[in-house]
């Protein structure tokens, strides 16, 4: 079987695609190994003379070299076989495959192998992995092909989600950006592998794959409904984007689509591992203010502790987002402990600055879960709730006296968000924290503005 595979011709398209995929996978693996040994690695390190010498300086050099060699061997073997197959296809001498190992010269060889026309006697549009075997077994009818496209992506996606959230304990851009795109691409490539169907139905298949993944994640208690709903605005457009790319590729060169799909399926785990090794947590700030028709001294008294708040009316709090219910303080001055009780538990907040009646600043020593997930199960505790991936770090209340005896009350929360891409997810977290601020500040405002009248009575 191996001999038959080596003798099969290979088109320039397949040689290019498989070569790119293999190089990309190896590059990701090399970077992971280099990070493990605390060494730099970039694309330039493949070309620069002396790069390896610089990398092996220090310990443990032999462990690093052996690890790199162990990873390189299977890629070298596959690369040589593909090069031999391409040489056969264009009817060139097979001994030229030795140039595969010569730096710089091998690049020229690859370019010539891609540009040289295929020999008419040996041409056959066959894949290195022989995808025709699988394509021949796909359903003939459109509905069956659509179901195959959807079902081909969901089991893989569930494994990727579990690998990222359970093993790596991360919610990365690879998970929220890469996975939907790959799902849309693969679903469309499988759907159109045997017969090219319409663009609308291809887009529909890609969306169905993402939606079915959400249902499966809910049913197997991996994730809750609320977080999945937040992910939909970013996941669906990316799945549609992957579907468009696959559909366009199927129109230009259909046999290339399955190869690229396999390549992206292989690349995604490497992307997740790379993002696991580099995980900055920038500190974000949210500020909200209200005008209180009362003096700062009156506002301060209602600020340091407030009675039970009324039940929430906002949809996000009714859906399960944690919301404040009351606050109390133990002690006076810096070092006092403020406890802000939420629907899911209490924030413990040691007072750092007590500047009555101007500034109350505190750290967050501990906090409860950020939400109660919507789920068919009684208690769902995904990784992001266990580790508080939306973690408050500091907070403060700033009181600014205004003309006429009024006060501007400003609340600020500094927090870390371990969801990526942060540019998307902090839109949700900022909106949630703003609503929490408003709930607290409006209650303080109401109590402070009622105080003179209550005292008069």
N, C-alpha and C positions, 0 to 999 in steps of 0.2 A: 504493500500500500504506500509506504514511504517512497519507494522507487518510482511508482506511478505518479505520485504528487510532484516529485522533483522534475519529472519529464514533461509535465504539463506546461504549455506556453502561458505567458502572462502578459496582459496588455500594459501599455505605459500608464494608463489611468490607475489600474490596480497596483502597479509597482509604486507609483507616487503615493497613493493613499495609504497602502500598507506600510510603506517606508516612513511616512510622516507619523502614523499612529504608533509604530514601534519606537521611533525616536522620542516622541512625546511621553510615552509611558516610561521609557528608560530614564529620561530626564527627570521626571517626577520622582522615580525611585531613587536616583542618585542624590537628589536634593534631600530626600528624607534621610538617607544614610548619612550624608554630610551633616545634617542638623543633629542627628543622633550622636555623632562624634564631635559636635561643636566646631564644625569646620565650614567655611563658606563654599558655595558652589553656584555657578552661573553658566550660561551658554558659552561665554568666552573661555571657560576652563577646558572645553573640548578642543580648542584651537591653539591656545597660547602655549608656547614652549616653556617648560619649567613649571607649569601649573601643578602637575602631580608632585614634583619635587617640593614645592612650597607646601602642598597639602600634607605630605607625609612627614614634614618636620615636626617633631614632638611625638608624644605618646597619646593613645596607642596606635602607632602607625600600621603595624602588621594587621591588626584587627580591622582597621579601616580599609586597607588594600584588599584583604581577603573578602570582605563584604562587598566591595565594589566589583571585584572579579567574579564572585559567585552570581551577582545580578547580571553582569555583562555577558556571561557565557551563553545563556539561551538566546539572547538577542543577537549575538554574533552568529550563532548557528542558523537562526531563521533568516537573518540578513544575507548570509552566504547562499542559502538555498534559493531565496528570491532573486538574487543577482544571477545565479546560474540559470534559473528559469528564464529570466529576461534575455540573457545571452543566447540561449537556445531559440527564443522567439524571434530575435533579429538576425539569427544565423551568424553570430560572432564566435571566435574561439573561446572555449570555456576556461582556458588558462588565464584569461584576463580577470577572472574572479579574484586572483591573488591581489589585485590592486585595491580590493576592498579594505585591506589593512594598511595602505599607504596614506598617511595624512596629506591633505590638500589634493593629491592625485585622485583619491577616491571621490571627491566632490565632482571633479571633471568627469570621471567615469559615470557617476549617477546622472549627470546632466545629459551626457551622450546617450545613455541607455533610455532616457525619457524621450529624447528628441528624435532618435533614429526610427525610421518607419519599420513596422512589423513585416517580417518575411512572409510573403503570401502563402508559402507551403506549410508554415508552422502555426499560422494564426488560429487562435481559438480563444474566445472570450470566456475564460474560466477563472473562477476565484481561487485564491490560495487556500481558502478553507472550504472550497467546493460548496457554495451556498445553494447551487441548483438542487442539491439533495433535499434541502429544507424547503426551498421554494416550491418544488414539485408536490410537496405534501400539505401546502397551505390550501384552505378551502377555495373552491372555484367561485362560489356565489359571493355577492357583495356583502351580505349580512355576515356570513361566516368569516370573510376577510376582516371585516370591522371588529368582530369579536376577538379574532386572533391578534389584531393590532393592540386592542385594549388589554387583553389578558397577557400579552407578551411583556408588558411594562410593569404591571402592578406588583407581581411577586418580587421582581428586582428592586422596585422602589421601596417596598416594605423592608427588605433587607438593608438597603441604604439608610433608611430612616432609623432603624434600630442600631445599625453600626455607628451612625453619627451621634444619636442622642444617648444611647445606653452605654456604648463602649467608649467613644470619644468624649461624651458628655458635652456636646456643643450643638448649637443651632446656628450654622454658618451660612455664608453666601453660597457655598457649594450645595447646601441642602435646599435653600429657598430660591436660588437662581439657577444653579446647574441642573438639579434634579427635574424641575418642571420642563426645562428646555429639552433635556435628553428624553424625557417621557414623550413629549410631543413629537420629537424627531423619530424616535423608534416606532411609536404607534403608527405614524404616517408611512414610514418606510416599509413596515410589515404589511400594512393595509394595501399599499400600491406595489408590492413586490411582484405579484403575479400579473395583475392587470392594473392599468392606471385609471383611477376613479376620479371623480370630480373634486375640485378644491373645497367646496363647502362641506362635503361629507368627510373629507380628510381633516379639516379643522374640527368638525364635530367629534370625530374619533379621538383626537388629541385631548379635547376638553373632557370627554367621557373618561379617559384614562386617569386624569387628575382627580375628577370627582369620585371615581370608584376608589382611588387610593385613600381619599379622605374618609369614605365610608368604612373601609377596611381598618384604618387606623383607629377609628372610633369603636368599631365592634370588637377589636382585639385589645382594647384598653391601653393603647400606646399614647393616644393624644385625645384631648377633649374637643368639643364642638366649637367653643369660643375661640381658641387659638387657631383652629383650622379656618374659621370664617375670616379671621384677620389676615390669614395668608392668601386667601382667594384673590384679592385684587392684584397681587404680584405674581401668583402662580399661574393663573389662567392666561394672561398676556404672554408670559414666557413660553408656555406650552404651545400657544398659537404661533409664536415666533419659530419655535423648533419645527412645527408642522409645516410652515411656509418654506423653510429652508429645505426640508426633506422633499416636499412636493416639487419645488423648483429643480432640485437635483435629479429627482426621478424623471422629470421631463427632459433634462439634458443628457443624462447618462444613468439610466436606472440601475445597472449592476453596481454602481459605486455607492449607492445609498446604504445597502446592508453593511458594506465594509466600514463606512463612516459611523454607522450606528454602533457596530461592535467596538470601534475605537473609542467613542464617547462613553460607552458603558464601562470600558476598562479604565478610562482616564478619571472618571468621577471619584472613585475611592481615593486615588492619589491626591486629587484636589482637596478632599476632606482632611486627609492626613496632614497636608501642607498647612492648611488653615488652623489645624489643631496645634501645630508647632509655633504658629505666630498668631497670638490672640491678645491684641491690645484692648484695654477696656477704658476708653475715654470717659471722663467724668462730664456729665451733662447737667445743665441747670435750667430750672423752670421757675419763672417769677410771675406772680399774680398779685394784683392790688385792688383795694376798694377804698372808697371815701366814706368815712364814718362821721356822722354828725354828733360827735362827742369829743371831749378833751382826751389827750393821750393817757392821763391818769385813769380815767374811767375805762378806756379801751384795754389798758394793761391789766386791770383787775379781772376783766372777762377773758383775757387772753391766756393767762397762765393755767387756767382750769375752767372748763365749761361743762355744763350739765348735758343730759342726754339730748342728742339731736333728733329731730323728727325722722320718720322713715323716708328713704330716698324716693325720688320720682324719676330720676334719670334712667334711661334704658340700660346704660352700661352697668350701673350698679345692680339693677334688677336681674341682669343677665349673669352676674356672678363676680364682677370686679369688686375687690375689697373696698369698703368705704368707712370713714370715721364715724363713730357713734358718740364718743365722749372723751374728755381728757382730764387728767388730774396730776398734781405735782406734789412731790414729797420733799420738803425742805425749802429753803430760801437761799438765793445767791448761787454763785458758781459751785458746781458739785451736786446741786439738787437733781433729783430724778423726775423727769416728766414722762408720763405714760399716756400715750394716745391710743385709745382702744378702737380697733377696727372690727369689722364684721367677721374677720378671720382670726383675730387675736390682737395682741398689744405690741406697739412699738415702744421699746425702752430707750429713752433719750436723755443721756446725762447732759446737764446744762453746762455749756462752756463759757458763755458770756451772759451776765445778768446786769444789764444797764437800765434800770427802771427810771422812767417809763419810755425808753428809746429803743432798746435792742435786746431781744432774747434769742441767743444762738445756742445750738445744741448739736451733738453728734448722735448717730444712731447705733446703739450697741447691739440690738437685735430687732428683728422684724418678723411679722407673720407672713404667710403666703400672700402673693399679690392678687389671687383670685380663687374662687371656687369653681372648678371646671364643670361645664355642662356635659353630662355623660349619662348613658343608660345605667352605669354602675354607681353604686352608692357612694363610693369614695375612690376618686381617681387622683393619683399623686405622680404626675410625670416628672421627669428630671428637672425641668426648668422651675418647677414649684419646690422640689426638694432642696435645690441649691439657691433659691431666690435669684434667678437670673436677671430680674429687675430689682436691684438692691439700692436702697436709700443709704446715703453716707452722712450727709449733714443737712441741717435745716435752720431757718431763722425767721423771726418776725421783726420787721423794722417799722417803727412808728415815727411818722414825720408830722409835726404840728403844722397846721394850715391857718391862714387868716380866718377870723370869725369863730375860732374855737373848734374847728373841725380837725380831723386826723386822717392822714393817708396811711393805711395799714397794708404793708407789703409782705407777702409770704414767699419764701424761696426754698426750693428743695434741690440739693445736689445728689445725683444718682448715677449708677453705672448700669449699663444695659449690655447683656451678653447675648444679644440676638443680632445677626448680620443678614443682610446689609443694614447697618445702623441708620443710614439715611432714610430707609423706609420705616423701620420699626420704631424709631424715636418719634415719628409722627403720631403713632398710636400712644406711646408712653407719655409724650408731652401732653396730648389731649386728655389722657386719663388723670395725670397729676394736676393739670389745670382744673379739672372738674372736682377733684378732691380739695384743692385749695379753695375753690369757690364755695364749696359746701361748708368748710370750716370758717372762712372769712365772712361769709354772709351771716352765719350764725352768731359770730362774735359781734358783727355790726348790729344785728337785731338786738342782742342783749345789751350792748353798750348804749344804743340809742333809747332803749326803754328804761335804762337805769335812773335818769333824773325824774322821770314821771313816777317810777316805782318808789323812789325815795320821797317824793312829794306826798304820795298817798300814804 
